[in-house]
């Protein structure tokens, strides 16, 4: 008899502990619901995370917590979309204020992405001239192109210097050589960020900039002030476009997360209805 009583008492204690655990877990979920209604999503997530970690056997309450967590994350991502939309609108205004200084070089027949260039740096305005041309495409990728006209020098390296300071790059992204009426045209393209600091140097140099082309033989000339100014303007536009692209990527990620949460919520609701 005493043994039976002991087992009964132990069962009561276990049941009591179980009820206490469920009750404590429910209090946390209720508090998280209040935080959710107040749009304090960070606090709501912390409380729900505590339920998951602390009350692992409170299965009924944990299901409530999981359902609420989906709602919290959905609301949080929806708020993020509003933030990204506002940021994109502001950044587009900055970009659009800069665009009148440029022309868009794009042939829709074979180009998906066009390039912005300062009018004075268009190729048609620099026939027979050796110069550095800066462009940025519609995705924000900036590029510096070294154009050389004259007797072939087969240049592979570009150095820009101002006083004792200089920047140099010998790893162009692409090379092009052609001949017309006995004259050679050479072109090297350098992508910003992989250009050895050429574009940043030109944009910030204070004084006369000398350009030196090296390869089979060397050739030097003084960079025109309008070309230096063009590099600086291109980098400003590139920064604005890149910021827009980054925000668009972040917005797309938030939208993918929202779609995932919606599908997950729909599956959970169907399963819950089937169990009832």
Secondary structure, DSSP 4 states (H G I P E B T S, - for coil): -HHHHHHHHHHHHHHHHHHHHHHHHHHHHHHHHHHHHTT-HHHHHHHHHHHHHH-TT-HHHHHHHHHHHHHHHHHHHHHHHHHHHHHHHHHHHHHHHHHTTEEEE--TTT-SS-EEEEGGG-GGGSTT--EEEEEEETTS-EEEEEEEEES-----EEEEEETTEEEEE---SEEEEEEETTEEEEEEEEETTSSTTHHHHHHH--S--EEEEESSS-EEEEPPHHHHHHHHHHHHHHHHHHHHHHHHHHHHHHHHHHHHHHHHHHHHHHHHHHH-
